[in-house]
Amino acid sequence: MSGEPRRPLFPLRVLLWAAIAAVLLGYAALTLWPRIRPLADPHAAYAAAFGGAFKLVDQDGRTVTDDSLRGRPFAIFFGFTHCAEVCPTTLQTMARLKRALGPAGDRLDLVFVSLDHERDRPADIGRYLTLFGTPIIGLTGSAAEIDRIVRAYHLYYKKVPVEGGDYVIDHTATVFLMDAEGRFFGTLAHDEGDAPRLAKLRRLVAA
């Protein structure tokens, strides 16, 4: 019997499989996207990694916490009073830059945290900080309290014995900049020039 030839079903099958694939892909996208999508603000997540709660004592014996420092931006540096070079050089630089800010420098606090809780008593820190000619908040605390703020700022420090039974402390030489809400704002590197450091401080006090 001669009749009209039957049309192949292949194109219809292709369309059906394409529709099924589209449905499956759409479902996968809706299900997995919330898990794999990038953070809305990577900078905010990075900033949140630095800083946190602490409770220390200043050079006058008063308790200082992360909450009590809020309300003014601050630059915080970690070291020890027996440091031969890095600590005094950094503190001298920070004092000079604070003065270079002029009236805006009055809105910036400088904070020094001693990592040498065995030797640096509040009075020792107070005498040490008078060498730099500008107000600096000096902080110390117990070993546990120092470890807590070290973890909050992701610092490296290590007690290193030297000849004669003495010791020094290897430590991170970075200055951390925190805004008036206690949020991480940026850093000053030890080998950074005065011009870029001053520019960062101007942005910090203007924030």
N, C-alpha and C positions, 0 to 999 in steps of 0.2 A: 504494500500500500504506500503510495507516494503522498506525503503530506509535507507540511511546513516543518523544517528541522527545528529540534528543541534547542533553546538557548542554554549555554553553560551556566551552572550555578556559581562558578568561581568568583565573579565580582561580588555577588551577594554575600558569600562567606567572608570575603576580605573586609567588607563594610561592617559585618557583624563583629568580627574579631577586633577591628579598629575601635569600634564603640566600646567593647568590653575593656580593651586596654586603656582607653581614655578614662573610663570609670575607675579602674584600679589605680591609675596614676593620680587621679584627683583625690581618691581616698587616702593614698599614701602621703600625698603632700599635706593634706589637712591633719593627718595623724602625727607625722614625724616633724613637720616644720616647727612647732613650738619647742621641740627638743633640740633642734640643730641650728636654729636661727641665731645670729650673732647678738652679743649684748647691745642694747640700745645706745649705751654711752660707755665705750671702753675706757675713756679717760677717767670717768667717775669711778669705775670699778678699780682702776689702778690707784687713784688717789685715796680711796677708802682703805687700801692695804697698809697705809702708813699712819701712825698715831694710834691713840687709844687711851684707855683709862690707866691712870697711875696715881700714886699717893706718895709724895716725898716730903722732905723737910728743907727749908731754905737756910741761908747763912745766918739768919736771926732766930732759927728754931721754930719758925712758923710752918704749919702744914700747907703744902701746895699740891693741888690736884690738876688734872686736865680741865676740870670744870672751872677752877679759879683762874686759869689763864685765859679763858674765853672772854671775848669782848674787845680784845686787841690782837692784831697779828703779832706773831713772834718768830724769831729765828732761834733754833735750838741746836746746840753742839754738845758732843759727848767727848770727855777726855779725863785727865787727872792732873792734879796740881804739880806733881813731880815730873811732868812731861817736859822734855828738854827743848823741843823745837815746834812740833806741829800745833800743840795746844796754845802756847803763848802767841805764836804767829797768827793763828786763826782768830783768836780773841782780840788781838791788836787790830787786825784787819776789820773785824765786825764793828769794833768801837769806832774806827775811823770812818767806815761807811755810814754808820748811824749818824755821826756828826755831819757827814757830807750831804745827808738828806735834808739838812736844815730843819725848819719847823716840822716838816713831815716826819722826821726822825723821832719826835716826841710821841708819835703814835705806834712806834715799834718797840717791842720788848726783846731783849737779848737774854737767852737762857743757856746756862752751862750746867750740865749734869756730870758729876764725877762718877766714873766707873770704878774708882778705888775706894770702896766702902771700908776697907780695913784701915787706911791711913787718913783719908780726907774727912775730918770732922767739920760740922757747919762753920765753926770759927776759923778753921784753916782755910776753907773755901772763901770765906768773907775777906780775910786778909789778902789772899791771892788775887781776888777780883778787883781790889782797890788799885792794883797796878795798871789797869787799863783805862782809867780816866773817864769812864762813863758807867752809868748804872747797868749792872748785869745781875740777873737772878741766878743764884747758885744753888744747886740742889744735890742732895745726897739721900741715902736711905739704907735699909738693910740689904743683905745679899738677895733676898727674895724680891724686894721691891725694885732693885736695880735690874734683876733678871726680867722682871715684868715689863719695864719700859724698854729694855733692850729688844725683847720680842716684839713689842708694839711697833718699833721703828726698824725692825729687821737689821739690827747692827751685828757687826763682828767685833768681838773683843776677847782678848786672851792674856792671862797673866804669864809673863815670861821671866824666869829667873836670870839674873846677871851675876857677875863676879862680886864677891864680898858678901853674899847672902841677901842682896837687895833684889828688887824686881822692877820691871817696867810693864806697861800694859799696851799691847798692840790693839789698835781699834780703828773703826771706820772714821775717816777724817771729813766726812761730808757734813755740811750745815743743812738742816732741814727747815724749810719755810712753811709755816702754818698760818692760815688766815684767821680772822677774828672769831670764826665758828669752830676753830680747832681742826679744820680740814687741811689736808696736805695741799700745798700750793706749788712747790718746786724744791730745787736744791741748789746749793752753791758748792762747786767743787774746789778742792784745796788748791789746784793749779790754775784756776780760772782768773782772768784779769779783772781789775777793778771796774772797768766800764760795763761789761755784761753783768757783773754782780750788782752794781748800783742800779742798773736798769731793772733787774728783777725785783730789787727791794722797792723801787718806786712803784712798780705795778702792784706789789703786795700791799703797800700801805694805802694805795688808791682803790683797792678792790672793795 
